[in-house]
């Protein structure tokens, strides 16, 4: 069984999986994780979250786009750092999962279990989001003093590594590099910083070849057999800001191919960010889907399997 919701004419979104007798399930904001014993089945649903709330309705095909784009980036970055992927196609999955092939196709992977590093690792090449809001108040961001006169979407002289706590519930909190050193130790902090910035620079360079700016992104890591390993999602429109390079103009809201479109609508709706969020109207659902598909096509040069 699976739970669908109608989100656009002729389209439906998979917002909740139900795989009977497969294993214990843990549901994150957008992913359903099934415990297969020594491995995990990771299913990217069509749920969309913003401001730490899961929104309704879902975005048709979003999970397939994000899953397949993550797989593209896992392949592209495996010379930088290993990742947790074991299988990406349903026909490679265990026999017990084959009855659910139609539900899982294109939106799921088998992954090795990892001991999760409890920090989100953020790289910022441009001033946006929480870093821009902090800079506007204080002239600094995430422990870094920044030059005067920067505006929204300004390019930074060098990409910044700005870690955050990884909260099970509630809001993640930006912390300084010094705080990361205190909590994780200098050796791990340095490793996380260096790998994060190398991954960001790799993604930034490839995106630039496709006419996109990778403004910022976040990564998650875990330990597998004693080795630092890239996990979760990678360089997707859910975890990154992608802007149209030809339309980029510091001081203005960039033309984006990520969920900033949804955040902007929520901000303009009058929602207080604490009460249950309003339902997304059809044009926001369709516009979000179009932006995610555009990002996939621009980055990979191909269409996702939908």
Secondary structure, 3 states (H helix, E strand, C coil): CEEEEEEECCEEEEEEECCCCCCCEEECCCEEEEECCCEEEEEECCCEEECCEEECCCCCCHHHHHHHHHHHHHHHHCCCCCECEEECCHHHCCHHHHHHHHHHCCCEEEEECCEECCEEEEEEEECCHHHHHHHHHHCEECCEECCCCCCCCCEEEEEEECCEECCCCCCCCECCHHHHHHHHCHHHHHHHHHHHHHHHHHHHHHHHHCCEEEEEEEEEEEEECCEEEEECCCCCCCCEEEEEHHHCCCCCCCCECCCHHHHHHHHHCCCCCCCCCCCCCHHHHHHHHHHHHHHHHHHHCCCCCC
